Amino acid sequence: MKRTHTCGELNKEHVGKEVILQGWVNTRRDHGNLIFIDIRDRAGVTQLVINPEISKEAHDISEGLRAEYVIQIEGAVENRPEGTTNPKITTGDIEVSVRKIEILNKSKPIPFPIEGDIDIAEDTRLQYRYVDIRRPKMLDAILTRHRVYQAAREYLVKEGFIEVETPMLTKSTPEGARDYLVPSRVYHGKFYALPQSPQLFKQILMVGGIERYFQITKCFRDEDLRADRQPEFTQIDLEMSFVGEEDIYKTTEEMMKNIFKKAINYDLKTPFKRMNYREAVSKYGSDKPDLRWDFELSDISECVRNIEFKIFRDVVAGGGIVKGLVVPKGADFTRKQIDDLTAWAQLQGAKGIAWIKIVADKWEGPVQKFLTEDIKKSIKDTMKAGDGDLILLVADKPKIANGVLSALRVKLARDLNIQPKERFIFTWIVDFPLFQYNEEDKRMESEHHPFTSPKPEDMHLLDSDPLKVRAASYDLVINGYEIASGSIRIHNPEMQRKIFEYLKLSPEEIKNRFGFFIEALEYGAPPHGGIAPGLDRLVMLMVGAESIRDVIAFPKTQRAICPLTESPSDVSQKQLKELGLKIEE
């Protein structure tokens, strides 16, 4: 039962050698007396030829083989006949003449083909994940993920980081999302929480003098799901003592450079571009802009503040904005194309899209009759529009207008088949606000989390104008996805208490939820900071997948269900009784 080679390593140098291969039947082709079988394992595919003149027994067995049977073969490596080589595979110059076949296991008819990139319902793929993983695209994602793990560890260990595991059962300290709670059997009515991140533990490790910590860890958030979210996800968690923001940038950039080179043989250019938060939102409508295309947004609210067009005038008077983008040489868009874009924008939350075409210095569109020559000149100068261009505008609250236009610029680039400037564009987004105001609850919230330090130069604004205080935080964005978030932390216990108070936490809440952490800061906490790249999103981008579910071995669906194991599932009354729980109908 010992194979001599994998199915991906045989070549001309092995011709004449006796080999033993093990794997799955990939395909079977019957050419009269000769039967050809492609045998597959993780490493690749090798063509087998079964000739009854060499072994009638092997030929008889091969007639009964079906796709995905697991077999072992013995035979001799031969050159393929002239004109039958296959340059697309590493073993394409040879074949194995089989003299013995053993069926190690049979397979039921598979629910979908292994070969080809056909469209398969996701629930079916996840139900039969053990078959799905055999598909080349899925297997490549798993192998790439493995290489990312190894490359990250290799770099961090070389840089003096220590890998430390933190608890999976911990205290509930909500960080913006719902916790997954685990009832205690020993202490009825009390609960552990699965960690949303190792945030407090990694900071405590800094207090403990570890200085450089990392962990590739699972995190859990009970939140609504999207294509790039899962109830459980993996991050490369880092924390460093005696550092500033520049140290975090350099370490992260060099780690990413090592990961991309080792995992997919791609050379990243460092240092990465930097952009402050306000510029990102102003130019691209988002704090995670996709910079592979040049479409920039322009705010023309002041240009149309006193326009006769009531929709624009009322939006600006009510604190909203009129903002848009220019489609170069887009004046040839048909009315149907514009109507389709308008319908799409409405699905994104906009009330509609206003459009203007500039053709031979004549302005066309529903709003042009309200535009004086002065207003036209002001819009043209602000948006840098010219002859043959199409102007698309959204008038709404800033959050809605920016969100719709941010998505619209990417949609247009793809619809127009504009080639990206680069395959991957990394950008640091910096100078986030420390707080945001929650209109519904009428209180301030942390933009990132409450352990983020204010910028030293903005400390004086904490009491007088806290919404103007910038955070010592940073996000790393790739192709429109936030791939990592981090900050310099608060290491002073009094400042940490003060931030909790700004967030309207009572002294009792502070003590009950974070008392152990503040006490730790009182025992000589060094200045420290960190970052946590999301491994699932990172691999998704590296392999060009549409969803992180395509790069996780056993993910949940968008409904947080595992079709393979049929979880979540019911538990017995005995289990509930042991935990002191009762389910209400």
C-alpha positions as CSV (number, residue, x, y, z in Angstrom):
1,M,0.0,0.0,0.0
2,K,2.9,2.4,-0.4
3,R,2.9,4.6,-3.5
4,T,6.2,5.5,-5.0
5,H,5.2,8.8,-6.6
6,T,2.3,11.3,-6.6
7,C,0.2,11.7,-9.7
8,G,1.8,15.1,-10.5
9,E,5.5,14.4,-10.6
10,L,6.3,11.8,-13.3
11,N,8.1,13.0,-16.4
12,K,10.5,11.7,-19.1
13,E,13.2,11.1,-16.5
14,H,11.1,8.3,-15.0
15,V,10.6,6.4,-18.3
16,G,11.3,2.7,-17.8
17,K,10.8,2.8,-14.1
18,E,8.2,0.7,-12.2
19,V,5.9,2.9,-10.1
20,I,3.0,2.5,-7.7
21,L,0.3,5.3,-7.9
22,Q,-2.8,5.8,-5.7
23,G,-5.6,8.2,-6.3
24,W,-9.1,8.8,-7.7
25,V,-10.4,7.9,-11.1
26,N,-10.7,11.3,-12.8
27,T,-11.8,10.1,-16.2
28,R,-12.1,6.8,-18.1
29,R,-12.0,6.4,-21.9
30,D,-12.6,3.1,-23.7
31,H,-10.8,2.8,-27.0
32,G,-11.6,-0.7,-27.9
33,N,-8.9,-3.0,-26.6
34,L,-7.1,-0.1,-24.9
35,I,-8.6,1.7,-21.8
36,F,-7.2,5.0,-20.8
37,I,-7.7,6.3,-17.2
38,D,-6.6,9.6,-15.7
39,I,-5.7,9.0,-12.1
40,R,-5.8,12.1,-9.8
41,D,-4.4,13.0,-6.4
42,R,-3.7,16.4,-4.8
43,A,-0.5,16.8,-6.8
44,G,-2.0,16.3,-10.3
45,V,-3.1,13.8,-12.9
46,T,-1.3,11.0,-14.7
47,Q,-2.6,9.1,-17.7
48,L,-2.8,5.3,-17.4
49,V,-3.1,2.9,-20.3
50,I,-4.5,-0.6,-19.7
51,N,-3.7,-3.1,-22.5
52,P,-5.2,-6.6,-22.2
53,E,-2.0,-8.0,-23.8
54,I,0.0,-6.6,-20.8
55,S,-2.5,-7.7,-18.1
56,K,-5.9,-9.1,-18.9
57,E,-6.8,-9.0,-15.1
58,A,-6.1,-5.3,-14.9
59,H,-8.1,-4.7,-18.1
60,D,-11.1,-6.6,-16.7
61,I,-11.0,-4.6,-13.5
62,S,-10.7,-1.3,-15.4
63,E,-13.9,-2.0,-17.3
64,G,-15.8,-1.7,-14.1
65,L,-14.1,1.5,-12.9
66,R,-16.2,4.6,-12.5
67,A,-15.5,8.3,-11.7
68,E,-14.1,8.9,-8.2
69,Y,-13.3,5.2,-7.4
70,V,-10.1,5.1,-5.3
71,I,-7.5,2.8,-6.9
72,Q,-3.9,1.7,-6.6
73,I,-2.0,0.8,-9.7
74,E,1.4,-0.7,-10.5
75,G,3.1,-0.3,-13.9
76,A,5.9,1.1,-16.0
77,V,6.4,4.7,-17.1
78,E,6.5,5.1,-20.9
79,N,6.7,8.0,-23.4
80,R,3.4,8.9,-24.8
81,P,3.1,8.2,-28.6
82,E,4.1,11.1,-30.9
83,G,1.2,13.6,-31.3
84,T,-0.6,12.6,-28.0
85,T,1.4,14.6,-25.5
86,N,-0.5,17.1,-23.3
87,P,1.6,20.3,-22.6
88,K,-1.1,21.6,-20.2
89,I,-0.2,19.2,-17.4
90,T,3.2,18.4,-15.8
91,T,2.9,14.7,-16.6
92,G,1.8,15.3,-20.2
93,D,4.9,13.7,-21.8
94,I,4.4,10.3,-20.2
95,E,1.8,7.6,-19.4
96,V,1.9,4.5,-17.2
97,S,1.4,1.1,-18.7
98,V,-0.6,-0.7,-16.0
99,R,0.0,-4.4,-15.1
100,K,-2.0,-4.4,-11.8
101,I,-5.0,-2.5,-10.5
102,E,-6.6,-2.7,-7.0
103,I,-9.8,-1.0,-6.1
104,L,-9.3,0.6,-2.7
105,N,-12.8,2.0,-2.5
106,K,-15.9,2.5,-4.7
107,S,-17.8,5.8,-5.1
108,K,-21.5,6.5,-5.5
109,P,-22.3,8.6,-8.6
110,I,-21.0,12.1,-7.7
111,P,-23.6,14.9,-7.3
112,F,-21.7,17.2,-9.7
113,P,-18.6,17.0,-12.0
114,I,-15.1,17.5,-10.6
115,E,-13.7,18.8,-13.9
116,G,-14.7,22.2,-15.4
117,D,-15.8,25.4,-14.0
118,I,-19.6,24.8,-14.2
119,D,-22.1,26.7,-12.1
120,I,-23.2,24.6,-9.2
121,A,-25.8,25.6,-6.5
122,E,-23.8,26.7,-3.4
123,D,-26.0,24.7,-1.0
124,T,-25.2,21.5,-3.1
125,R,-21.5,22.3,-3.0
126,L,-21.6,22.8,0.7
127,Q,-23.7,19.7,1.4
128,Y,-21.1,17.6,-0.5
129,R,-18.1,19.7,0.4
130,Y,-15.8,16.6,0.5
131,V,-16.5,16.3,-3.3
132,D,-16.3,20.0,-3.9
133,I,-12.8,20.2,-2.4
134,R,-11.6,17.8,-5.0
135,R,-12.4,20.4,-7.7
136,P,-9.2,22.1,-9.0
137,K,-10.4,25.6,-8.2
138,M,-11.4,24.8,-4.7
139,L,-8.3,22.7,-4.0
140,D,-6.1,25.6,-5.3
141,A,-7.9,28.0,-2.8
142,I,-7.2,25.6,0.1
143,L,-3.5,25.2,-0.9
144,T,-3.1,28.9,-1.3
145,R,-4.6,29.4,2.1
146,H,-2.0,26.9,3.5
147,R,0.8,28.8,1.9
148,V,-0.5,32.1,3.3
149,Y,-0.4,30.6,6.8
150,Q,3.2,29.4,6.4
151,A,4.4,32.6,4.8
152,A,2.9,34.7,7.6
153,R,4.4,32.5,10.3
154,E,7.8,32.4,8.6
155,Y,8.0,36.2,8.4
156,L,6.7,36.9,11.9
157,V,9.0,34.4,13.7
158,K,12.0,35.8,11.8
159,E,11.0,39.2,13.1
160,G,10.9,38.1,16.7
161,F,7.2,37.6,17.2
162,I,6.0,34.9,19.7
163,E,3.0,32.8,18.8
164,V,0.6,32.7,21.8
165,E,-2.9,31.1,22.0
166,T,-5.6,33.1,23.7
167,P,-8.8,31.6,25.2
168,M,-11.8,30.6,23.1
169,L,-14.1,30.7,26.1
170,T,-14.0,34.2,27.6
171,K,-16.0,37.0,29.1
172,S,-18.7,38.8,27.1
173,T,-17.3,42.3,26.3
174,P,-19.3,43.2,23.1
175,E,-17.3,45.1,20.5
176,G,-20.1,46.2,18.2
177,A,-21.5,42.9,17.1
178,R,-23.4,40.3,19.1
179,D,-21.4,37.7,21.0
180,Y,-21.9,34.0,20.6
181,L,-22.7,32.9,24.1
182,V,-21.9,29.5,25.7
183,P,-23.8,28.5,28.8
184,S,-21.9,27.1,31.8
185,R,-22.9,23.7,33.1
186,V,-21.1,24.3,36.4
187,Y,-22.5,27.8,37.0
188,H,-26.1,27.9,35.9
189,G,-27.2,31.2,34.5
190,K,-23.7,32.3,33.7
191,F,-22.2,32.3,30.2
192,Y,-18.9,32.3,28.4
193,A,-18.6,34.2,25.1
194,L,-16.7,33.1,22.0
195,P,-14.2,35.9,21.2
196,Q,-15.0,38.6,18.6
197,S,-11.2,39.1,18.6
198,P,-8.4,38.5,21.1
199,Q,-8.2,42.3,21.6
200,L,-8.0,42.5,25.4
201,F,-5.8,39.4,25.8
202,K,-3.2,40.5,23.3
203,Q,-3.0,43.9,25.0
204,I,-2.6,42.1,28.4
205,L,0.2,40.1,26.8
206,M,1.9,43.4,26.1
207,V,1.5,44.3,29.8
208,G,3.1,40.9,30.5
209,G,6.2,41.8,28.6
210,I,5.8,39.5,25.5
211,E,6.5,42.6,23.4
212,R,5.8,41.0,20.0
213,Y,2.8,38.6,19.8
214,F,1.0,36.9,16.9
215,Q,-1.6,34.3,16.5
216,I,-3.6,33.0,13.5
217,T,-6.8,32.7,15.3
218,K,-10.6,32.1,14.9
219,C,-13.0,34.9,15.9
220,F,-16.7,34.8,16.2
221,R,-19.4,37.4,15.5
222,D,-23.2,36.8,15.6
223,E,-24.0,39.3,12.8
224,D,-25.9,39.5,9.6
225,L,-23.9,37.8,6.8
226,R,-22.6,39.0,3.5
227,A,-20.4,37.6,0.8
228,D,-17.3,38.5,2.7
229,R,-18.5,37.7,6.2
230,Q,-19.0,34.5,8.2
231,P,-20.1,33.8,11.8
232,E,-16.6,32.4,12.4
233,F,-13.5,33.8,10.6
234,T,-9.8,33.7,10.8
235,Q,-7.4,36.6,11.3
236,I,-3.6,37.1,11.5
237,D,-3.5,38.9,14.9
238,L,-0.4,41.0,15.7
239,E,0.5,43.2,18.7
240,M,3.8,45.1,19.4
241,S,5.1,47.1,22.3
242,F,7.2,50.3,22.1
243,V,6.0,51.1,18.6
244,G,4.3,53.9,16.7
245,E,2.1,53.8,13.5
246,E,5.1,53.8,11.2
247,D,6.4,50.6,12.8
248,I,3.0,48.9,12.2
249,Y,3.0,50.0,8.6
250,K,6.4,48.7,7.9
251,T,5.9,45.3,9.6
252,T,2.5,44.8,7.9
253,E,3.9,45.7,4.4
254,E,6.8,43.4,4.7
255,M,4.6,40.6,5.9
256,M,2.2,41.1,3.0
257,K,5.1,41.2,0.6
258,N,6.3,37.8,1.9
259,I,2.8,36.3,1.8
260,F,2.1,37.3,-1.8
261,K,5.5,36.2,-3.0
262,K,5.5,32.8,-1.3
263,A,1.8,32.1,-1.8
264,I,1.1,33.2,-5.4
265,N,4.5,34.4,-6.7
266,Y,3.4,38.0,-6.9
267,D,5.7,40.9,-6.2
268,L,4.1,43.7,-4.2
269,K,5.4,47.2,-4.4
270,T,6.1,48.9,-1.0
271,P,5.6,51.2,0.7
272,F,1.8,51.2,0.2
273,K,-0.1,54.3,-0.8
274,R,-1.6,56.3,2.0
275,M,-4.8,58.4,2.0
276,N,-6.6,60.1,4.9
277,Y,-10.2,59.2,5.7
278,R,-11.8,62.5,4.6
279,E,-10.0,62.4,1.2
280,A,-11.1,58.8,0.7
281,V,-14.8,59.6,1.3
282,S,-14.6,62.9,-0.6
283,K,-13.0,61.4,-3.8
284,Y,-14.4,57.9,-3.8
285,G,-17.4,57.9,-1.5
286,S,-16.0,55.2,0.8
287,D,-13.3,54.6,3.5
288,K,-12.4,51.4,1.6
289,P,-12.0,52.7,-2.0
290,D,-11.2,50.5,-4.9
291,L,-8.4,52.4,-6.6
292,R,-7.8,50.1,-9.6
293,W,-9.8,52.7,-11.6
294,D,-9.5,56.5,-11.8
295,F,-13.2,57.5,-11.5
296,E,-13.3,60.3,-8.9
297,L,-16.4,61.9,-7.4
298,S,-17.1,65.6,-7.3
299,D,-19.4,67.5,-4.9
300,I,-21.4,70.2,-6.7
301,S,-23.6,71.1,-3.8
302,E,-22.4,74.7,-3.8
303,C,-22.8,75.0,-7.5
304,V,-26.5,74.1,-7.3
305,R,-27.4,75.5,-3.9
306,N,-29.7,78.2,-5.4
307,I,-30.8,76.4,-8.5
308,E,-34.4,76.5,-9.6
309,F,-34.5,72.6,-9.7
310,K,-36.4,71.9,-6.5
311,I,-34.9,68.5,-5.8
312,F,-31.3,69.7,-5.8
313,R,-32.2,72.9,-3.9
314,D,-34.1,71.1,-1.2
315,V,-31.5,68.4,-0.7
316,V,-28.7,70.9,-0.2
317,A,-30.9,73.1,2.1
318,G,-31.6,70.0,4.2
319,G,-28.0,69.2,4.8
320,G,-27.6,66.7,2.0
321,I,-25.3,66.8,-1.0
322,V,-25.4,66.7,-4.8
323,K,-22.5,64.6,-5.9
324,G,-21.5,62.7,-9.0
325,L,-18.9,61.5,-11.5
326,V,-18.0,61.9,-15.1
327,V,-18.0,59.1,-17.6
328,P,-15.4,60.2,-20.2
329,K,-16.9,60.1,-23.7
330,G,-20.0,58.6,-22.2
331,A,-22.4,60.9,-24.1
332,D,-23.1,58.0,-26.4
333,F,-24.9,56.1,-23.6
334,T,-28.4,55.1,-24.7
335,R,-31.5,56.1,-22.8
336,K,-31.9,52.5,-21.9
337,Q,-28.4,52.3,-20.4
338,I,-29.1,55.3,-18.3
339,D,-32.5,54.0,-17.2
340,D,-30.8,50.7,-16.2
341,L,-28.2,52.6,-14.2
342,T,-31.0,54.6,-12.5
343,A,-32.9,51.4,-11.6
344,W,-29.7,49.9,-10.2
345,A,-29.0,53.0,-8.1
346,Q,-32.5,52.8,-6.7
347,L,-31.9,49.3,-5.5
348,Q,-28.8,50.6,-3.7
349,G,-30.9,53.2,-1.8
350,A,-30.8,56.2,-4.1
351,K,-34.0,58.0,-5.2
352,G,-32.6,58.1,-8.7
353,I,-29.8,59.5,-10.9
354,A,-29.8,62.8,-12.7
355,W,-27.8,62.9,-15.9
356,I,-26.3,65.4,-18.2
357,K,-24.7,64.9,-21.6
358,I,-22.3,67.4,-23.1
359,V,-22.4,67.2,-26.9
360,A,-20.6,69.9,-28.9
361,D,-20.9,72.2,-25.9
362,K,-24.7,71.6,-25.8
363,W,-26.1,70.2,-22.6
364,E,-28.7,67.5,-22.7
365,G,-30.8,65.9,-20.0
366,P,-33.8,66.5,-17.7
367,V,-32.1,69.1,-15.5
368,Q,-30.2,71.1,-18.1
369,K,-33.1,73.6,-18.5
370,F,-32.5,74.7,-14.9
371,L,-28.9,75.4,-15.5
372,T,-27.7,78.9,-16.2
373,E,-24.5,79.5,-18.1
374,D,-22.7,80.4,-14.8
375,I,-24.0,77.1,-13.2
376,K,-22.9,75.1,-16.2
377,K,-19.4,76.6,-16.0
378,S,-19.2,76.0,-12.3
379,I,-20.2,72.3,-12.7
380,K,-17.9,71.8,-15.7
381,D,-14.9,73.3,-13.8
382,T,-15.7,71.4,-10.6
383,M,-16.2,68.0,-12.3
384,K,-13.5,68.6,-15.0
385,A,-16.1,67.6,-17.6
386,G,-15.7,68.1,-21.3
387,D,-17.2,67.6,-24.7
388,G,-18.6,64.1,-25.2
389,D,-18.8,63.3,-21.5
390,L,-21.7,62.0,-19.4
391,I,-22.3,63.4,-16.0
392,L,-24.1,61.2,-13.4
393,L,-25.4,62.9,-10.2
394,V,-27.0,61.7,-7.0
395,A,-28.8,64.0,-4.6
396,D,-29.3,62.6,-1.1
397,K,-28.0,62.5,2.4
398,P,-24.2,62.2,2.4
399,K,-24.1,58.6,3.6
400,I,-26.5,57.4,0.9
401,A,-25.0,59.5,-2.0
402,N,-21.5,58.5,-1.2
403,G,-22.4,54.8,-0.8
404,V,-24.3,54.7,-4.1
405,L,-21.6,56.6,-6.0
406,S,-18.8,54.5,-4.5
407,A,-20.5,51.3,-5.9
408,L,-21.4,53.1,-9.2
409,R,-17.8,53.9,-10.0
410,V,-16.8,50.3,-9.7
411,K,-19.9,49.1,-11.6
412,L,-19.1,51.4,-14.5
413,A,-15.5,50.4,-14.7
414,R,-16.5,46.8,-15.0
415,D,-19.5,47.4,-17.3
416,L,-17.2,49.4,-19.6
417,N,-14.5,46.7,-19.4
418,I,-11.9,49.2,-18.3
419,Q,-8.8,47.3,-17.4
420,P,-7.5,47.8,-13.8
421,K,-4.3,49.7,-13.4
422,E,-2.9,46.9,-11.4
423,R,-4.0,43.5,-10.1
424,F,-3.8,44.5,-6.5
425,I,-3.7,48.0,-5.1
426,F,-2.9,48.3,-1.4
427,T,-3.8,51.6,0.4
428,W,-3.5,52.7,4.0
429,I,-6.6,54.7,5.1
430,V,-5.5,56.9,8.1
431,D,-6.8,59.7,10.3
432,F,-10.1,58.2,11.1
433,P,-12.3,60.1,13.5
434,L,-12.1,58.6,17.0
435,F,-15.9,58.8,17.6
436,Q,-19.0,58.8,15.5
437,Y,-22.4,60.0,16.6
438,N,-25.3,57.5,16.8
439,E,-28.4,59.6,15.9
440,E,-30.7,56.8,17.0
441,D,-29.3,56.4,20.5
442,K,-28.2,60.0,20.8
443,R,-24.7,59.1,21.9
444,M,-21.1,58.8,20.7
445,E,-19.7,55.5,19.6
446,S,-16.1,54.4,18.8
447,E,-15.3,54.5,15.1
448,H,-13.1,51.4,15.6
449,H,-13.2,50.2,19.2
450,P,-12.8,51.9,22.6
451,F,-9.2,50.8,23.1
452,T,-7.9,53.0,20.3
453,S,-5.7,55.9,21.3
454,P,-6.6,59.5,20.2
455,K,-3.9,61.2,18.1
456,P,-1.6,63.0,20.6
457,E,-2.0,66.3,18.8
458,D,-5.8,66.1,19.1
459,M,-6.0,65.3,22.8
460,H,-6.9,68.9,23.7
461,L,-10.1,68.5,21.7
462,L,-11.5,65.6,23.8
463,D,-13.4,67.9,26.1
464,S,-14.3,70.7,23.8
465,D,-15.0,69.0,20.4
466,P,-14.7,65.2,20.6
467,L,-16.1,64.6,17.2
468,K,-13.1,66.4,15.7
469,V,-10.6,64.1,17.5
470,R,-8.7,61.8,15.1
471,A,-7.8,58.3,16.1
472,A,-4.4,56.7,15.9
473,S,-5.9,54.0,13.8
474,Y,-5.4,52.7,10.3
475,D,-7.1,50.4,7.8
476,L,-5.4,48.5,5.1
477,V,-7.6,48.3,2.0
478,I,-7.1,46.1,-1.1
479,N,-9.3,46.5,-4.2
480,G,-12.2,48.0,-2.2
481,Y,-12.0,45.5,0.7
482,E,-10.9,46.4,4.2
483,I,-8.3,43.7,4.7
484,A,-6.9,44.8,8.1
485,S,-7.7,47.2,10.8
486,G,-5.6,48.3,13.7
487,S,-4.5,51.1,16.0
488,I,-2.1,52.4,18.6
489,R,-3.8,51.4,21.9
490,I,-4.6,53.4,25.0
491,H,-2.0,52.2,27.6
492,N,-2.9,54.8,30.3
493,P,-5.7,53.5,32.7
494,E,-7.1,57.0,33.3
495,M,-7.4,57.7,29.6
496,Q,-9.1,54.4,29.1
497,R,-11.6,55.2,31.8
498,K,-12.2,58.6,30.2
499,I,-12.9,57.1,26.8
500,F,-15.4,54.6,28.4
501,E,-17.1,57.6,30.0
502,Y,-17.4,59.4,26.7
503,L,-19.2,56.4,25.4
504,K,-21.8,56.7,28.2
505,L,-20.7,53.6,30.2
506,S,-21.6,53.9,33.8
507,P,-18.9,53.2,36.5
508,E,-20.6,49.9,37.2
509,E,-20.6,48.9,33.6
510,I,-16.9,49.8,33.3
511,K,-16.0,47.8,36.4
512,N,-18.2,44.8,35.4
513,R,-17.1,44.6,31.8
514,F,-13.6,45.9,31.8
515,G,-12.4,46.1,35.4
516,F,-9.9,43.3,34.9
517,F,-8.4,45.1,31.9
518,I,-8.1,48.5,33.4
519,E,-6.4,46.9,36.5
520,A,-3.9,45.3,34.1
521,L,-3.1,48.7,32.6
522,E,-2.3,49.9,36.2
523,Y,0.7,47.6,36.4
524,G,3.1,49.2,34.0
525,A,1.6,48.9,30.6
526,P,4.0,49.8,27.8
527,P,2.9,51.9,24.7
528,H,1.7,49.3,22.2
529,G,-0.3,48.9,19.0
530,G,-1.3,46.2,16.6
531,I,-3.3,45.1,13.5
532,A,-5.3,42.1,12.4
533,P,-5.4,41.2,8.7
534,G,-8.5,39.0,7.8
535,L,-7.1,35.9,6.4
536,D,-10.3,34.8,4.7
537,R,-10.8,38.0,2.7
538,L,-7.1,38.1,1.9
539,V,-7.1,34.6,0.3
540,M,-10.4,35.4,-1.5
541,L,-8.7,38.4,-3.2
542,M,-5.5,36.4,-3.9
543,V,-7.3,33.6,-5.8
544,G,-10.0,35.9,-7.4
545,A,-12.9,34.2,-5.6
546,E,-16.3,35.9,-5.3
547,S,-16.9,35.0,-1.7
548,I,-14.9,34.0,1.4
549,R,-17.0,30.8,1.4
550,D,-14.9,29.7,-1.6
551,V,-11.7,29.8,0.4
552,I,-12.9,28.3,3.7
553,A,-12.9,24.5,3.9
554,F,-16.2,24.2,5.8
555,P,-18.1,27.5,5.7
556,K,-21.6,28.4,6.7
557,T,-24.2,29.6,4.2
558,Q,-25.5,33.2,4.1
559,R,-28.2,31.9,6.5
560,A,-25.5,30.7,9.0
561,I,-26.3,27.1,8.2
562,C,-23.8,24.2,7.6
563,P,-25.5,21.9,5.0
564,L,-22.9,19.3,5.5
565,T,-23.5,18.7,9.2
566,E,-27.0,20.2,9.3
567,S,-26.0,22.6,12.1
568,P,-27.3,24.5,14.0
569,S,-29.3,21.5,15.3
570,D,-31.6,20.6,18.2
571,V,-30.1,19.2,21.4
572,S,-31.7,16.8,23.9
573,Q,-33.7,17.7,26.9
574,K,-31.0,16.1,29.0
575,Q,-28.4,18.4,27.7
576,L,-30.6,21.5,28.3
577,K,-31.3,20.3,31.8
578,E,-27.6,20.0,32.6
579,L,-27.1,23.6,31.5
580,G,-30.0,24.9,33.4
581,L,-31.7,26.0,30.2
582,K,-35.3,25.8,29.0
583,I,-36.5,26.6,25.5
584,E,-39.7,28.6,25.2
585,E,-41.9,27.8,22.3
